[in-house]
């Protein structure tokens, strides 16, 4: 890759000048394949256009009449301005803001990344947001974006003074303390596995930051599917009974228009999950805050998955949760399947990092079989020989047959993507497979 033109220092411009130049340069560089809008240290905005064999970087500092202006507002305005130029469809344009602000709340630098889709000229560009180490805040931040860096651990819950509604779930306070201690241990164990997998992998830094700084403890309400109470160290004492919290939450959920999930999500450990081994994403109503909440349910089976496998799966579900902002089943249009394809690529990339050449060998074996057959495989479970199965198992520290089948099936999907050659075709494959 050859480096292109780079400003020696950031140029001071107004928001209007920034947007006009951004649009002009993007149109001029019509063969750009990747475009990055990057919050950098000290309020600087980096914009990078990546073309085949050439990168072009420009850096800006935004000033208005009264002095420095909020760089985050400028970046989000840039997305809207770029939407008709790239183009970006409405869903991706709208999704950029919550993705960006989710990363911002973790105290990291958000980097918006847009990629030209392959195979279809004029199709909406793909979009994502990465988290980069660094302080994203300056005195110029507006009140919306002047978010303090997170402090403390959201799972450091005080069990000595539980809210009344939580105590009502148990026969006595001793039972409440014992059960919550077990749930916290389960949540911390799952999160520690995700941290070990995410260490040093840039592509999943945002998902790990979301788990660390945006996920509280959730306790399900027995006999009421979809209702949880959440506990966090910064919660004020609340002595309202469960019935009163329930009535207040139901009143708050009435009204016209779509309902938005609250900014925080919750980890819901389940000590009684039975044979369930995998974490799952879902929506619920948080009675503590009278608002919808995204949940990541964490089982604790007698026969757990490998620690590496648990970490990969929790990061995958966290990334899934980060893309959900409104209550209800999403419309399964082309943008939905594009997002599902990108989520699969997130998992493929993570497995390449943690399982290395053994995972890549499995993908290569499936790709060879697909090319030989010329169609989807009738018996994909027969593709990996004993040597490859053993190598893939050892890459995770040892797997039972059920988990080995899980990661082999992911390798098979990865091979299908490589065979098809681009994300758009892979998204269409996922749509067809879903029926």
Secondary structure, 3 states (H helix, E strand, C coil): CEEEEECCCCEEECHHHHHHHHHHHHHHCCCCCEEEEEECHHHCEEEEEEECCEEEEEEEEEEECCEECCHHHHHHHHHHHHHHHHCCCHHHHHHHHHHHHHHHHCCCEEEEEEECCCCCCCCCCEEEEEEECCCCCCCCCCCCCCCCCCCCCCCCCCCCCCCHHHHCCCCCHHHHHHHHHHHHHHHHHHHHHHHHHHCCCHHHHHHHHHHHHHEEEEEECCCCCCEEEEECCCCCCCCCCHHHHHHHHHHHCCCCCCCECCCCEEEEEECCCCCCCCCEEEEEEECCCCEEEEEEEEECCCCCCCHHHHHHHHHHHHHHHHCCCECCCCCCCHHHHHHHHHHHHHHHHHHHHHHHHHHHHHHHHHHHHHHHHCCCCCCHHHCCCHHHHHHHHHHCCCCCHHHHHHHHHHHHHHHHHHHHCCHHHHHHHHHHHHC
